[in-house]
């Protein structure tokens, strides 16, 4: 009965409230911008405050525990109705590649022990294309890019305040913030924060906005440090150093030196207060155990891929890694070798590697289509960054290319992009890349047409 009520609520949200909101904001660009800000902020909000599940399976350790419906989708539908962009086709470039990945992953249903779990993941990922299309059509001018950066900065600042409260008032060791896990929090934070660092140093950014972006970047550092995610700490530092270096190579200015010096000073002070905690985190005994378990989970993934090249079923890994399937036997043997007793009631986790999770669940079709999506959108980002070098757009794109490259490498040891909020923020950023790429092609086409007119050069 409860699921029926939830289903009715979902229908009202998607078929009544979202279209009504879209119609209401259609004639007001300011209203559209406020809804977009809410969409960006919602990628950081408590998952249970922005989503609800139908046929929820709370005990399941997979990435999707039911049929998920979200306010993120409502905002996306409203923006999509209101923000049709006149340049380019309605179906955004890149959306087809994303849906190809989703369709290829659906193929795994034919080998899935529990096809319903495949449907749960499939529905969630199909719906996510709405945010991609919405963000693509929302972006119309430089002011909208500035709005994205401002929204990310304020969202990071608010999240950092929540993180500090959890750390120093609630005395939580590894802070998760409003996310489901500290790794998801940290990766989301540096993906948003690194472009703010570049934008804050850019001479094209007004001083007032540069200060806001600087505070947003500092908030990122607070979040990543408080999460005590070892990989995120390293990757955030590397990303920051690379962006600073590229920015100085782009154009050496006093402002950039001042900005970098200020950030470095704040960083040194922060490290002075937290160094003992960070060094203790890297030196924990459980790190060795965690590393060994990661290797075994990948070994299990290889066995699944060997048994089924199309995957053993999207969202089915957390099922088949346990009994009566044999894929988790290597983990049981490892547990016994360490002198512990295997608890048959304790569910085993998924692999930390996002790529091995895709290979195990979605097989070669899902994996290669996913890699194609990453490759094409990354190329668009790099190509447009070069074409717009020295402008606000170029600064955003080169820093985003660096941030996403780090995130993709980080995904070899963290499966964070399976999380709804991280997935949606990632798709918003990819949509902005696609829109700028369309503009680049459009401008180049107009330039060629102008040169073809006699007397014009």
N, C-alpha and C positions, 0 to 999 in steps of 0.2 A: 504493500500500500504506500509506504514511504517513497519507493522508487517511482511510483505512478505520479505522486505529487511533485517530486523533483523533475520528472519528465515534463509535466505541465508548466512548471516554472521555467524550465529551459526553453520551451516553445514560446512562452510569453517574452522571455529575454531576447531571443534571437529574431522572432518574427514580429514583435510589437514594439518593445522598448528600444531596441537598437535602430530599427528604421525610423521610429518617431524622433529619436535623438538626432539621427542623420538629417532628417528634414528640418528640424529646428535650427541646426547649426549651418545649414547649406548656404544661407545668404549672409552669414557673418563670419568673416575670416578670423576674427578675434575668438569667437566661440570655438571654431575649429582648432585654433591653437591651444586653447585651454583643454580641450578633450585630448589633444595629442600629448600635452604635458601630463595629464592624468594617466595616459597609456604608458608613458616612459616611467613615471613614478610607480605604477602598479607592478612593473617588473621587479620591484624591490620589496613589495608588501607581503605580509603573511599569506602563504598559499591558501590557507583555510578561510581567509577573508575575501579572496577574489575568485575562488573556485568552489565547486561542489561536485560530488561524484554520484553517478547512478550505478547501481550494482557494485558498490564499493567492497573491496577485499582488503581490509586493513592489515591483515597478517602477512600479505604477500610482499616479498622483498624486491620485486621487479620495479622498473621505472614507472610503470603505469598500473595503478591499482583499481581502476574502474573506468567508466565512461565519463570523461572530464568535461565540464562546462564552465566558462570563465568570463569574468567582467572584461578581461583583455580582448576577448572576441567581440563583446558588445561594443566597446570603444572602436575596435577595428572596423566593424560593419558600419557604424555611424560615420566614421571618417571616409570610408570607401564610398558611401552614398553621397557625401557632401563635397568631396574633394577631387572630382574627376579632372585630371590634368590634361590640357589641350595638346601638349607635345608628346608624341609617341602613342603607341597603341594602348588599349585599356588593359590587356593582359600583359603585365610587366615582364620585361626580359629577365630571365633567371627564375621566374615562377615555374616555367615549364621544366627546368632542370630540377628544381626542388620537388615538384610533383612526380618527376621521373624516378627520383630516389624513393619517394613514398610508394609509388606503384611497384617498383622493383622489390621493395621490402615486403609488400603485401604477398608476393609470390610465395614467401616462406610459409604461408598458411597451409599449403599442401603437405608440408612435413611436420606441422606443429602438433604436439600432443594435446594442446589446449587451444583450439582455434579462436575461442572467445577472447583470449588474452591478446592475440594478434589484432583482433577487431578493436580492442581498447586502445592499443598504441596507434593503430591506423587512423582511427577517428580523431585522436588528439593531434597527430601530425598533419592530417589533411586540413583540419581547421586552422592550423597555424599559418597556412598560406594567406589567410585573411589579413594578418598583421603586415605581411610583406607587401601585399597589394595596397593596403591603406597607407603605409609609410611612403611607398613609392609615389602615390598620387598626392600625398600631402605636401611633399617638397616642391616648392615653386620658385623660391628666390633665396637670396643669401640670408634674409631675415629668418627663414625657417631653419636653416642650418644653425644659425646662432641660437635659435630657440631650443634645438636639440641639445646643444652644448650647455646652455643655461639649465635646462631641465635635468641633464645628467649631473651637473655640478650641485644643484640644490638637493637632488635625490641622494647623492653621495654624502653631502653634509648632514642631512637628516639621518641617514643610515649610520654615519659615524657617531652621532650623538646616542643613538640606541645602542650601538656597540660599546661605547664607553660606559654607559649605564650598566650594561650586562657584565662588563669586565670589572669595574671598580665598586659597584654597588651590590650586584648579585654574585660577584667573585667567581665568575665562570672562567675556566682555564682556556679552552678553545672556543671562542665566541662564534656563534652561527648567525647573529643578528636576526633579521626577519626571514632568513633562508632556512632550507631544510638541512643544510650541512655547511660546515665552515669552508669546504673546498668550493662549493657553489657560490658562496658569498664572496670569497677572495677572487675567483676568476671573473665574476660579474663586475667586481669593483675595478680591477685593473684594466679590463676591456673598455670600461667607460672612462676611467681616469687618465689613461695614457694620452688619448687625444686632447684632453684638457690641458695637459702639460705643454703640448706643442702649440695649442691655440693661445695659451697664456703668454708664451714667449714671442708670438708672432707680432711684428710691428703693425700689422693691419688691424689688430684687436685694440679697441679703445681701452684706456687705463682702467676704467671702472670694471669692465668685463674681464680684463686680464687678472684683476685681483680676485674676482669671483671664481674664475677658472683655477687660479692658484690655490684658493681655499678648497675647491673641489678635489684638486690633486692631493693636497695635504690630507684631506678626509680619506682619500684612497689609501694613503700610507697607513693611517690609523687603523682602517678596516683590515688591510692585509696583515699588518703586524698582529692585531688582536685575534685574527683567525688562527694564527700559528700554523698555517698551511705551509709546509717546508718548500714545496715546489713553487707555490705562488710568491713566497718571499723572494726566492731566487729570480723567478721570471719577471717580477715587478721591478726588481733592481736592474736587471739586464735591459728590459724595455725602456726604463727611464734613461739609462745611460745612452742607449742607441738613439733615442729621440733627441736628447740634448746634443749629441754629436752631429746628427743630421741637421738639426736646426742651426747650429753654429756654422756648418758648412754651407747651408743655404744662404745665410747672410749674417756676418758677425756684427752685432750691435751691443751698445752699452746696456740696453734694456735686457737683452738675453743674459748677459753676464750677471747683472743684478738679480734677475729672476732665478738663475741657476744657483747663485751664491746664497740667496735667501732660502731656497728649497734645501740646499745642502746643509745649511746651518740648522734648520728645523729638523732635518733628518738625523744629524749628529746628536742633537739634544734628545730626540726621541729614542735613538739607539742607546744613549747613555742610561736612560731610565729602564729600558726593556732588554738590554743585552743579555743579562743573566737568564731571563725567561726564554729568549730565543735560542741561546746556546744550549740550554737544558733540553729544549724541544728537539734539537738536532741530535742530541746525545742520548735520547731515551732508549732503553733496552728494547722496547716494543718495535722500534724501527726495523730491526733485523727480522723479527717475526712477520711484520707487515710486508717487507720485501719478499720474503719466501712465499707468503700466501699469494701475492700478486703473480709470481712466477707459476704457481700451481693453477691459479684460475685461468691464466693464459693457456697452460697445457690442456686444461679441460676444454677451452674454446677451440683449440686445434683438433681435439677429438670430435667435437660436434661438427666442425666444418668438414672434416674427413668423412663423417657418416652422411652428411647432407650438404652438398655444395650450394644449395639454395637456402641454407640455414635451417635450424631446428625450430624456427617460429619466432617471429617478432614478439618481444616481451615474454618469451618462454624460458630464458636462461635460468632465472631464479627458481624455475620449476624443475628443470631437468638436471640441475647440478645436485639435486637431492635424490634420495632413494624414492622409487625403486630403480632409477636410472643409474648407470655405472660411472657417469662422467666425474662425479665427486669422490670416487674411491681414492684417488691420489691424495686428496686432502685428508681423508680419514686415516690413511696410512701415515701421513706426515704428523698428524695429531698423536697417534699411538707412539710413533718413534720419539716424540718429545716427552713421552711419559704421561700423557693425558688420556682420559677415557672419552670416547666418541659419544656425544649426546645425540641420539637419533631424532630427538624433537627439535634440535637447534638447526634452523635453516641456514644454509650457506649463502654467501653474498654473490654479487655479480663481479666480473672482472673490472679493475679500475681503468684499464685501457678502453677508451671509447671505440677505437678501431677494431679491437678484438671482440668487443661486445657485438658490434655490427656484423663482423664476419661470422660469429657463432650463431646469431639470431637471424640475420638477413642474408647471409651467404655472400657469394661473389656478386650477384646482381645488385644487392643493396650496397655493398662496399664500393664497387667501382662507380656506381651512379653518384654516391655520396662524394667520392674523391673528385669526380668530374665537376660537381657543383662547387667544391672548394677551389679547384684549379681555375675555373672560368671566372668566378667572381673575384678571386685574388688578382687575376690578370687584368680584369676591368679596373680594379682599384689602383693597381700599379700604373697602368697605361694612362688613366685619367689624372693620376697624381703628377706624372711627368708632363702631361699636356697643360696642366694648370699650375705648374711649379711657380712658387713665389706669390700665389694668391691665397685667399682664405680657404678656397676649395682645395688647393694643393696641399696646404698645411694639414687640413682635416684628413685628406686621403692618405698622405704618406704616413701619418701617425696611426691611422686606422689600419693600414697595411701591416705596420710593425706590430700593433696590438693583436690583430687577428693571426698573424704568423706565429706569434708566441702562444696564443690560445690554441692553435691547431697542434703545435708541438706539445703543449701541456696536455692535450687530450690523449696523448699516448700513455699517460699515467693517471688521468682523471676522466671520468665519463660525465662531466658536468653538463655537457650540451644535451643530455637526455632530460634535464630538468626543465619544466615548463617555462619558468621565468627567464632562465638563461637562454633557452631556445628562442623566446620571443624577442629579447633584446638583441640577440645575434641577427635575427631576421630583419629587425628594424634597420640595423646598420648595413646589412647587405642590400636592402631596398634603396637606401640612400646612395650606395655605390652604383646600383643599376640606373637610378634616375640621372645621376651625374654623367654616367657613360652614355646615356641616350642624348643628353644635351651636347656632349662632346661630338658625337657622331652627327647630330643635327647641325652644329656650328661648322663642322668640317664640310658637310654637304653643301651648305649655303655658300661657303667660301669657294668651293669648286665651281658652283653654278655662277657665282659672280665673276670668276676668272674666265669662264667660258663666254661671257658677253664681250663682243668686240669693243675695244677701247678701254676695258677695265683690266687692272692688274692686281 
